[in-house]
Amino acid sequence: MERVEQHPIYSNKVIEFVTVAAEFCSFMEKCEGCGTKTFMDKMTKLLPLLYLKTSLLPDLEEESEEEIQQFVTEEEYEYTQEQVRNVIGQYDEYLEVFTPDMQYSDNPILAHISEDLTDIYQDLKDMVANFQSANQQIMNDSILNCKQNFESFWGQKALNALRALHNVLYSGAELEDEDATYGMASTDADLADDEIDGF
């Protein structure tokens, strides 16, 4: 059996990815009461960092015949999306052109930042929960599955959401920024800044 320290899932690239993924999930879960400007500012830093860390993941081979367990329920998905939608408010909708549906339409498709971010959250949350199993095969396959989903599904959503968030954040709009009930720890809030500064 492969020695633990030699397995790619224990590499710095994987650990850094899982760390950023966990922080993204924590940020999403604690966004209720977060100001719109604060949310967008942090998300425009987390999304590029998440994209970078995912793109640097090593190539892995499937090791288990078992399906990757899903932990995020439909109710949890809907609740998380609703919290994000409430924070973003009127800026949630945007017109999307990078979607397979465009081949059937002459017009841009209406999309939602909250849906994009919650789709990403669902995949990352499932991965983090599986990675915490301490079962090497499950850990490996959860990373492999997440990377494949990134390439085929939510990587584009991350870029779409980032573009829409950037457009609002730097449009000159007066964004609400009250954080009275926002409980994210300072270490979480500063993660993206620290990572980018140290890159």
C-alpha positions as CSV (number, residue, x, y, z in Angstrom):
1,M,0.0,0.0,0.0
2,E,1.2,3.5,-0.9
3,R,2.8,5.3,2.0
4,V,0.5,8.0,3.3
5,E,3.1,10.8,3.0
6,Q,3.6,10.0,-0.7
7,H,0.0,10.1,-1.7
8,P,-0.9,13.2,-3.8
9,I,-3.9,14.0,-1.5
10,Y,-1.4,15.0,1.2
11,S,0.4,17.4,-1.1
12,N,0.5,21.1,-0.4
13,K,-1.6,21.8,-3.5
14,V,-4.4,19.6,-2.2
15,I,-4.3,20.9,1.3
16,E,-4.3,24.5,0.2
17,F,-7.3,23.8,-2.1
18,V,-9.3,22.1,0.7
19,T,-8.5,25.0,3.0
20,V,-9.7,27.6,0.6
21,A,-12.8,25.4,-0.2
22,A,-13.6,25.2,3.5
23,E,-13.3,28.9,3.9
24,F,-15.5,29.5,0.9
25,C,-18.2,27.3,2.5
26,S,-17.9,29.0,5.9
27,F,-18.2,32.4,4.2
28,M,-21.4,31.2,2.4
29,E,-22.9,29.8,5.6
30,K,-22.3,32.9,7.6
31,C,-23.3,35.5,5.1
32,E,-26.7,36.3,6.7
33,G,-26.6,39.9,7.9
34,C,-23.4,40.6,5.8
35,G,-23.5,43.9,4.0
36,T,-23.7,43.7,0.2
37,K,-20.4,45.5,-0.3
38,T,-18.6,43.4,2.2
39,F,-20.0,40.2,0.7
40,M,-19.0,41.2,-2.9
41,D,-15.6,42.5,-1.8
42,K,-14.7,39.2,-0.1
43,M,-16.3,37.0,-2.8
44,T,-14.3,38.8,-5.6
45,K,-11.2,37.7,-3.7
46,L,-12.2,34.2,-2.8
47,L,-13.4,33.2,-6.3
48,P,-10.1,33.9,-8.1
49,L,-8.2,32.2,-5.3
50,L,-10.5,29.2,-5.4
51,Y,-10.2,29.0,-9.2
52,L,-6.4,29.1,-9.0
53,K,-6.1,26.5,-6.2
54,T,-8.5,24.1,-8.1
55,S,-6.7,24.5,-11.4
56,L,-3.4,23.5,-9.6
57,L,-4.7,20.2,-8.2
58,P,-2.7,17.1,-9.2
59,D,-4.1,14.5,-11.6
60,L,-5.6,11.7,-9.6
61,E,-6.9,8.2,-10.5
62,E,-10.2,6.8,-9.1
63,E,-9.4,4.5,-6.1
64,S,-12.8,3.4,-4.8
65,E,-15.8,1.8,-6.5
66,E,-18.2,3.5,-4.0
67,E,-20.0,6.7,-5.1
68,I,-19.0,9.9,-3.4
69,Q,-21.5,10.7,-0.7
70,Q,-23.6,13.9,-1.0
71,F,-24.1,15.8,2.2
72,V,-25.9,19.0,1.1
73,T,-29.7,18.4,1.1
74,E,-32.1,20.2,-1.2
75,E,-33.4,22.2,1.8
76,E,-29.9,23.3,2.8
77,Y,-29.2,24.3,-0.8
78,E,-32.3,26.4,-1.0
79,Y,-31.7,28.0,2.4
80,T,-28.1,28.9,1.4
81,Q,-29.1,30.3,-1.9
82,E,-31.9,32.4,-0.2
83,Q,-29.4,33.9,2.3
84,V,-27.0,34.8,-0.5
85,R,-29.9,36.3,-2.6
86,N,-31.0,38.4,0.4
87,V,-27.5,39.8,0.8
88,I,-27.0,40.6,-3.0
89,G,-30.6,41.9,-3.4
90,Q,-31.3,43.7,-6.6
91,Y,-27.9,42.8,-8.1
92,D,-28.5,39.0,-8.1
93,E,-29.6,38.8,-11.8
94,Y,-27.3,39.2,-14.7
95,L,-27.3,38.3,-18.4
96,E,-25.1,35.3,-19.3
97,V,-23.7,34.4,-22.7
98,F,-21.4,31.5,-21.7
99,T,-23.9,28.8,-21.4
100,P,-24.8,25.7,-23.5
101,D,-28.4,27.1,-23.7
102,M,-27.2,29.9,-25.9
103,Q,-27.0,27.7,-28.9
104,Y,-30.9,27.6,-28.7
105,S,-31.3,31.3,-28.2
106,D,-30.4,34.5,-29.9
107,N,-30.5,36.5,-26.6
108,P,-28.5,36.3,-23.4
109,I,-29.8,34.0,-20.7
110,L,-30.9,35.4,-17.4
111,A,-28.7,34.0,-14.6
112,H,-28.3,34.5,-10.9
113,I,-25.2,35.1,-8.8
114,S,-26.8,33.4,-5.9
115,E,-27.4,30.2,-7.9
116,D,-23.9,30.1,-9.3
117,L,-22.3,30.5,-5.8
118,T,-24.6,27.9,-4.2
119,D,-23.9,25.4,-7.0
120,I,-20.2,25.9,-6.2
121,Y,-20.9,25.7,-2.5
122,Q,-22.8,22.4,-2.9
123,D,-19.9,20.7,-4.6
124,L,-17.2,22.1,-2.3
125,K,-19.2,21.3,0.8
126,D,-19.7,17.7,-0.3
127,M,-16.0,17.4,-1.0
128,V,-14.9,18.9,2.3
129,A,-17.2,16.5,4.2
130,N,-15.9,13.5,2.3
131,F,-12.3,14.7,2.8
132,Q,-12.8,14.8,6.5
133,S,-13.6,11.0,6.5
134,A,-9.9,10.1,6.9
135,N,-10.5,7.3,4.4
136,Q,-7.7,7.7,1.9
137,Q,-9.7,6.3,-1.0
138,I,-12.7,8.5,-0.3
139,M,-10.5,11.6,0.2
140,N,-8.8,10.9,-3.1
141,D,-12.1,10.3,-5.1
142,S,-13.7,13.4,-3.5
143,I,-10.9,15.6,-4.8
144,L,-11.0,13.9,-8.2
145,N,-14.7,14.3,-8.4
146,C,-14.5,18.0,-7.4
147,K,-11.8,18.7,-10.0
148,Q,-13.8,17.0,-12.7
149,N,-16.9,19.1,-11.8
150,F,-14.8,22.2,-11.8
151,E,-13.6,21.5,-15.3
152,S,-17.1,20.6,-16.7
153,F,-19.5,22.7,-14.6
154,W,-18.7,25.1,-11.8
155,G,-15.4,26.6,-13.0
156,Q,-17.3,28.5,-15.6
157,K,-19.9,29.5,-13.0
158,A,-17.1,30.9,-10.8
159,L,-15.9,33.1,-13.6
160,N,-19.5,34.1,-14.5
161,A,-20.3,35.1,-11.0
162,L,-17.0,36.9,-10.6
163,R,-17.6,38.9,-13.8
164,A,-21.1,39.9,-12.5
165,L,-19.9,40.8,-9.0
166,H,-17.0,42.8,-10.4
167,N,-19.4,44.7,-12.7
168,V,-21.6,45.7,-9.7
169,L,-18.8,46.3,-7.2
170,Y,-16.9,48.8,-9.4
171,S,-19.9,50.4,-11.1
172,G,-20.1,53.2,-8.6
173,A,-23.4,51.9,-7.1
174,E,-24.0,52.8,-3.5
175,L,-24.0,49.3,-1.9
176,E,-25.5,48.6,1.6
177,D,-22.8,47.7,4.0
178,E,-24.2,46.9,7.4
179,D,-22.6,44.0,9.2
180,A,-24.4,44.1,12.5
181,T,-25.2,40.4,12.6
182,Y,-22.4,39.1,10.5
183,G,-20.3,36.7,12.5
184,M,-17.4,35.6,10.3
185,A,-14.2,35.4,12.2
186,S,-11.5,37.8,11.2
187,T,-9.2,34.9,10.2
188,D,-11.8,33.8,7.7
189,A,-12.4,37.3,6.4
190,D,-8.7,37.9,5.8
191,L,-8.0,34.6,4.2
192,A,-8.1,35.8,0.6
193,D,-6.0,38.9,1.4
194,D,-3.4,36.8,3.1
195,E,-3.3,34.2,0.4
196,I,-3.0,36.7,-2.4
197,D,-0.3,38.7,-0.5
198,G,1.7,35.5,-0.1
199,F,1.3,34.2,-3.6
